[in-house]
Each structure stands twice: as structure tokens, then as C-alpha cells.
Amino acid sequence: MKQPVIIVLALLATGCSGLKDQDTGSEMLGTCERPQHGLTDLSRNFSSGDCDVQQSTGASGPGATSYFYGIYKDTAGGFTGYEEWHLFANETWEGSDGYDCVMRWTVDATAGEVENCGGCDVALDVTLTFDEACSTCPETLIEAEKGTSFETYEVMRRSDGTSRWFFGESGNEFGSGQSNGSAMNFATDESCRWF
């Protein structure tokens, strides 16, 4: 993955097509199932941001407001689930046939020993397999993500039902979310991506 797909992320459709405005729900996500396992769908809070002008250059360019969302279900000794990369097109990208979309990876993770995060209680060796059928982005983006990638995470599941997610190698925190007895999820802060 790349960013936690850069991890990682993306989504939808056994017949997925279409995308556009609405909450990060229906059309943008297509028709693939998105089980939440008793947790709140944190992607419903995603929205387009201020990614029209690149701060480093002061120039406008094709891009999108970017978020990652993931949900992991405990399977006794491991986890399964999915990660999604949600993209909200800026005006320049829309002008060159870009649009709001989501890309998705299926997740298979093995639980391991925490090495770098002092307060974390589980480490994950994650295999991310791109799910083209459940991804609604333009083919140019999909082509770059096809295949399988690997990531390591360390997760802090707290007694108040929240979770904090860290990259295993760097120890950098990339997202936060919720947890219950059978699943945990994360969402990242918004960022800008340029194409």
C-alpha cells in the first residue's frame, strides 16, 4: 500500500461504477459490501477540502483531497478486512475527467509482537491485495495500484473504545479510530494528493 496504503486503501463494486457527490456513501463507493462490525463508519465524515492550489508552488493542478479508511475484524490469531483510499477531486482534476472516487484493498493480517510502540497491544503484518472490482477510480490510478503490497502496523486499543494506529517500522502515527471486542478501524486526517 502506500500511505497507509501508502499505505493503503480503496473501494468498491461488483458492478461498481459511478461516483460523485453524496456522502462517501452510495454512488462514490459503488455496491460492494462494507461491513463495519459494530463500529461507526468513520469515512462518513470525509469531505472535499482545500486542495486546489499546491502550497509548495502556489500553482493549481489536478489533485484531490485524500483520506484512508480501514477496518480489521479479529479472526482469532489474525485479522481480515479492507482498506480504502477516498479521493475528492479538485476543480482542475474534474476539468480533465477526474472525479470523486475510492480505491480498495482486501486485508489479511497476522498478529505479532509489538516492537516499537510502548502503549500498543497488537502488531500486524498486513498483506494488502488490490480489489479492482471494488474500486471506482479512473483506470490510470487503478493501474498503478494493482497487485499485492505489504505493511506493518502497531495498534493501541484503549479501554475507552478508541484506537491509535502506527507504522511498525517508523513508529509514526497515521490514523485513529475505534475498537470493540471483535474489530477495530482507523481513519487518517485529510491530505492533498497531486496527479
N, C-alpha and C positions, 0 to 999 in steps of 0.2 A: 504494500500500500504505500502511500506516500504521505503524508502529513498527519494524522492518524489515518490515513491511508496515504497519509502522505506517507501518511498513513493511508488512509483507508476509508472508503465509504461509497454509498450509492444505492440505486433502486429501480426498479420495477416493471414487469409486465408480461404476463402471459398474453400477449396481445397488447402490450403497453404501447401507447402512443399518445401523442397529445401532451400538453404541458401548459401551463400558463397560469396566470394569476390565481388565485384561490389560496387558502392557507396551504401549507406544504402538504396538503391532503390529496384529494382526488385526482384531478387531471395531471398535475405535475408528477405525481407518484405512480400513475398507471393503476394496474389492477392486481399486482402481486400482493400476497398476504404480508402483513406487518404485525405479527403478534407482539404484544407488549408485556405479557406475563405478569400482569398486575401492577405494572409501573406506568407512570404518566408518560405519554409520548412527548418528549422534550422538543421534537422537531416542529411541533405546532407553534412554537414561539419564534421560529425563524422568519425573517423578513428581509426584503431588499434593503441595502444600506447605502452608504455614500461612496461607491466605488466607480465614479465616473472619471476622476482625474487621478493619475498616479502622483503620489506625493513626492517621489524622488525626482521626477522630471517636470511636473507641473503640466503635463500633456494628457489629453484624453486618449483613451484607447479601448479596444474591445476587452471586456473583462466581466467579472461577476462578483457579487457578494457570496462568500463561501462559508459553509459550515460542515462539520462532520457530526454524524449521529450513529451510535452503535448500541446494540442490546445483546447481552450474553445470558443464556439460560444454563444453569447448573445441570450437568448430566452425570453427577457422581464421578469425580475424578477428572472431569473436563468441562468444557462449555461449548455450546453451539449457538449460532445466532447470525446476525448480519450487521454490516456497517454500511452507511450511506454517505455520499458526498452530495450536498444540496447546493445548487448554484442558481443565483438570481441574476439574470442578465442585466448589464447596464445598457444605456441607450445606444452606445456605439456598437456593442456586440449585437444588439437587436437589429440595428441597421444593416448588419452583414449576415443576417439569417441566424443569429444566436437566439436563445430563448431560455426561460427558466426550466431547469431540469434536475434530475437526480441520477446518480450512478450508484450501483450497489455491488457489494461483495458478500458472499456467504462466508461464515466464520466457523472454524473448527479449532478449538484451543485446548491445550493440555495444561493443567495446573502444575506449578512448580514452586520452588523455594524462593522467597524474596531475598534479593541480594543488596539492593541499593536504597530502598525506601524504608526508613525506620518505622513508620507507622502503618505500613501496608501489611495486609494479611494474606494476599494471594498474588502469585506471579503467573503470567500467562505466556505460553509460547503459541503464537497465533499463526494459523495458515489462512490466508485471505484469497478466495477464488472469485475472480470477477464474474458477475452474473449478468451477462449481456441481455438475456430475456427480460430482466427486471430493471433495466437501465433505459432512461428516456432522453439522454443527451445526444447531441449531434455525433455522427459517425467519426468525425475527426478526433473527438475527445475519447470516444469508446475505444478506438484502435490503439491509443496509447496506454490503455489500462488493461487490455486483455491479458489473461494468464493468471498465474498464481504468485503471490508475494508473501513475505513472512515478516512478523513484527514481534517484539516482546514488550509486554506491559507489566506494570506492578500496580495493584489496586488497593486502595484503602476503603474498606467498607465500615462505616461508623454505626454506632448503636442508634443514632437518630434517623437511620434510613437513608443517609446520603452516601455518596461515593466520590472519591477523588482518583483520577487516573494519571499515571506517569509512564513515560517511555522507560523501558527496562535498562537500556544502555546508558542514556544520558541522565536519567533521573528527573528530566524536565516534566513538569505537569502540563498536560494538554487538554484536559477536559474534566468535567464534574457531572454528577448525576444522582441517581437513586439506587437503592438496593433493597431487596427483601429476601425472604428465605430461599427463593429459587432462582432469582435473576438479578442482574444489575445493568445499568445503562449509563451512557455519557453523552454529553453534547459539548462541542467546542464553542468558543467565542467566535464572533464573525471576523473574517479577514477578507482581503481583496485578492483576487486571482486575475492575472492578465494573460491574454491569449495572443 
